[in-house]
Amino acid sequence: MICLFYFYPMIQSLILSFKSGSGNNLVFTGFDNYIRLIEDPTFWTAVSNTLIYLIIQVPAMIVLALLLSVLLNDQSLRFRGLFRTAIFLPCVTSLVAYSVIFKYLFSLDGILNKWLLNLSVISEPIQWLSDPFWAKVTIIIAITWRWVGYNMIFYLASLQNIDKSIYEAAKIDGASSFQQFFKITIPMLKPIILFTSIMSTIGTIQLFDEVMNITQGGPGDATLTISQYIYQLSFKYTPDFGYAATVSYAIVVLIVFFSIIQFKVAGEKNE
């Protein structure tokens, strides 16, 4: 079953990447698709956009999820369950529903611009969805809002498995909360931080839904991602499944590359 549903499609998609043609009329063209990939400006725009999301959003989301988990693990905090539920809910919210809400909130005459204008933070409405820079910011905010709670749950579960006597001993030795966080909490959560970092990296490199539903890759190709470009090559433009398969393997290369970096940074010797 594993060979049939995992390895066979992978091998077939690799073979497909060496073919070219419209629709199902494919012929073997060798490395032509890979040469085309290197010379394709739209592909590099998609890669650039995806890497921007990755470099900015993933660290911000991991740090925010970690801080929230520590705060919500405090036994003295009232309504902890309510706060946990509220932060976790976005990741189980309907994608289409929340995309529509974000488009409404971040529209030119949306609530966010009205608030900022009323508070005199800005002098004119920000073009969140039609300006290349602000469109990227909107996507980053949307992804962070949706997935912070998901990562927070992993950290909360791990924090509750840390022996409280370790913190008690640290307090007796005079360690501050700041020192406890960096000397105890972070090292104890290291495997989970590595796991969530890799999963968040994979999810961001494969990013499709938010961009497709909020900005459709626009304005122009300012928010286009690699996955959305694959969709366009397969279904929007004249179908070129061979070249789409080639682009998909670029995602595989990026995921492997960044996963190796994260393993090296985390330190394999500790495993």
C-alpha positions in Angstrom: 0.0 0.0 0.0 2.9 2.4 0.8 4.5 1.6 -2.5 1.3 2.0 -4.4 0.1 5.3 -2.8 3.5 7.0 -2.0 6.4 5.7 -4.0 4.6 5.1 -7.3 3.2 8.6 -7.6 6.6 10.1 -6.6 8.3 8.1 -9.3 5.6 8.8 -11.9 5.8 12.6 -11.2 9.6 12.5 -11.6 9.2 10.7 -14.9 6.5 13.3 -15.9 9.0 16.1 -15.2 11.1 15.0 -18.2 8.1 15.3 -20.5 6.4 18.2 -22.1 3.3 19.0 -24.1 -0.3 20.3 -23.8 -2.7 18.3 -21.7 -2.0 14.5 -22.0 -0.2 14.8 -25.3 3.2 14.5 -23.7 6.5 13.6 -25.3 9.9 12.9 -23.6 12.1 16.1 -23.8 14.9 15.2 -21.4 16.1 18.1 -19.3 14.3 20.8 -21.3 11.9 21.5 -18.4 14.7 21.9 -15.9 16.5 24.3 -18.3 13.2 26.2 -18.7 12.8 26.3 -14.9 16.2 28.0 -14.5 15.3 30.7 -17.1 11.7 31.2 -16.0 11.3 34.7 -14.4 7.8 33.8 -13.0 9.2 30.8 -11.2 11.9 32.9 -9.5 9.3 35.5 -8.6 7.3 32.7 -6.9 10.4 31.4 -5.1 11.3 34.9 -3.9 7.8 35.5 -2.6 7.7 32.1 -0.9 11.1 32.6 0.8 10.0 36.0 2.1 7.0 34.4 3.7 9.3 31.6 5.1 12.0 33.9 6.5 9.6 36.4 8.2 6.5 34.4 9.1 7.9 31.1 10.4 10.3 32.6 13.1 7.6 35.1 14.1 5.0 32.3 14.4 7.3 30.0 16.4 8.4 32.7 18.8 4.8 34.0 19.3 3.5 30.4 19.8 6.2 29.7 22.3 5.6 32.9 24.4 1.8 32.3 24.4 2.2 28.7 25.5 4.4 29.8 28.4 1.9 32.5 29.4 -1.1 30.1 29.2 0.7 27.4 31.1 0.7 29.6 34.2 -1.4 27.9 36.8 -2.4 31.2 38.4 -3.9 32.6 35.2 -7.6 32.8 35.2 -9.7 31.7 32.2 -6.7 29.8 30.8 -9.0 27.3 29.0 -10.9 30.2 27.3 -7.7 31.9 26.1 -6.3 28.6 24.8 -9.5 27.8 22.9 -9.7 31.3 21.4 -6.1 31.2 20.1 -6.5 27.6 18.8 -9.8 28.2 17.0 -8.4 30.0 13.9 -6.6 26.8 12.7 -10.0 24.9 12.6 -11.9 27.7 11.1 -13.1 27.3 7.5 -10.4 28.6 5.1 -12.9 30.2 2.8 -14.8 31.9 5.6 -11.7 33.4 7.2 -10.3 34.5 3.8 -13.5 36.4 3.1 -13.2 38.0 6.5 -9.6 39.0 5.9 -10.5 40.5 2.5 -13.2 42.5 4.2 -11.0 43.6 7.1 -8.1 44.6 4.9 -10.0 46.2 2.0 -9.4 49.8 1.2 -12.5 50.9 3.1 -12.3 48.0 5.6 -12.5 48.1 9.4 -8.7 48.0 9.9 -8.1 51.2 7.8 -11.0 52.9 9.5 -9.6 52.1 12.9 -6.1 53.3 11.9 -7.5 56.5 10.5 -9.7 57.2 13.6 -6.6 56.7 15.8 -4.6 59.0 13.5 -2.0 56.3 12.9 -2.2 56.8 9.2 -3.3 59.8 7.1 -4.7 57.8 4.2 -6.0 54.3 3.7 -3.4 51.6 3.2 -3.8 49.5 0.1 -3.5 46.2 1.8 -4.6 44.0 -1.1 -3.4 46.1 -4.1 0.0 47.2 -3.1 2.8 44.6 -3.5 4.4 45.2 -0.1 1.3 45.4 1.9 -0.3 42.5 0.1 2.7 40.3 1.4 2.2 41.8 4.9 -1.5 40.8 4.7 -0.7 37.2 3.8 1.9 37.0 6.5 -0.6 38.3 9.1 -3.2 35.8 7.9 -0.9 32.8 8.0 0.4 33.8 11.5 -3.1 34.3 12.8 -4.3 30.9 11.5 -1.4 28.7 12.7 0.0 30.2 15.9 -2.5 28.3 18.0 -1.7 25.1 16.2 2.0 25.3 17.3 1.0 26.6 20.7 -0.8 23.3 21.5 2.4 21.3 20.9 4.4 23.6 23.2 1.6 23.5 25.9 1.6 19.7 25.9 5.4 19.6 26.2 5.5 22.2 29.0 3.0 20.2 31.0 5.4 17.2 30.8 8.4 19.1 32.3 8.9 18.2 35.9 8.0 21.1 38.1 10.7 20.3 40.5 13.3 21.5 37.9 11.8 25.0 38.1 11.5 24.8 41.9 15.2 23.9 42.1 16.0 26.8 39.8 14.1 29.2 42.0 15.9 28.0 45.1 19.2 28.7 43.3 18.0 32.2 42.6 17.3 31.9 38.8 15.0 34.6 37.5 12.0 33.9 35.2 14.1 35.1 32.3 16.9 32.7 33.1 14.4 29.8 33.7 12.9 30.4 30.3 16.2 30.3 28.4 18.1 27.8 30.5 15.2 25.3 31.2 12.2 25.9 29.0 13.9 26.4 25.7 16.4 23.4 26.1 13.6 21.1 27.3 11.4 22.1 24.3 14.2 21.8 21.8 12.8 18.6 20.0 9.3 20.1 19.8 10.7 23.4 18.5 12.6 21.5 15.8 9.5 19.6 14.9 7.2 22.6 14.6 9.9 24.6 12.8 10.2 21.9 10.1 6.5 21.4 9.8 5.9 25.2 9.6 8.7 25.4 6.9 7.1 22.6 4.9 3.6 24.3 5.2 5.0 27.7 4.2 6.9 26.4 1.2 3.7 24.6 0.0 1.6 27.7 0.7 -1.4 27.9 -1.6 -4.8 28.4 0.1 -4.4 31.8 1.7 -2.8 33.4 -1.3 -5.4 31.9 -3.7 -8.3 33.0 -1.6 -7.1 36.4 -0.4 -5.0 38.0 -3.2 -5.1 35.4 -6.0 -1.4 35.9 -6.3 -1.7 39.6 -7.0 -1.2 42.4 -7.5 0.5 41.1 -10.6 2.6 38.3 -9.2 3.5 40.1 -6.0 2.2 37.4 -3.7 2.4 34.4 -6.1 3.8 31.2 -4.4 5.3 28.1 -5.9 2.3 26.0 -5.3 0.0 28.5 -6.9 2.3 28.7 -9.9 2.0 24.9 -10.2 -1.8 25.2 -10.1 -1.7 27.9 -12.8 0.5 25.7 -15.0 -1.8 22.7 -14.5 -5.2 24.2 -14.7 -5.3 28.0 -15.4 -2.9 28.3 -18.4 -2.7 25.8 -21.3 -2.1 22.6 -19.2 1.5 21.7 -19.1 1.7 18.9 -16.5 5.3 18.0 -17.3 6.6 21.5 -16.5 4.3 21.6 -13.5 5.8 18.4 -12.2 9.3 20.0 -12.7 8.3 23.0 -10.6 6.9 20.7 -7.9 10.3 19.1 -7.5 11.7 22.5 -6.9 9.5 22.5 -3.7 11.0 19.1 -2.8 14.5 20.5 -3.1 13.7 23.6 -1.0 12.0 21.5 1.7 15.0 19.1 1.9 17.4 22.0 1.9 15.8 23.9 4.8 15.1 20.8 6.8 18.8 19.9 6.7 19.7 23.4 7.8 17.3 23.2 10.8 18.6 19.8 11.8 22.2 21.2 11.7 21.2 24.2 13.7 19.4 22.1 16.3 22.4 19.8 16.6 22.0 16.1 15.7 24.4 15.1 18.4 21.8 15.7 21.1 19.3 13.2 19.6 
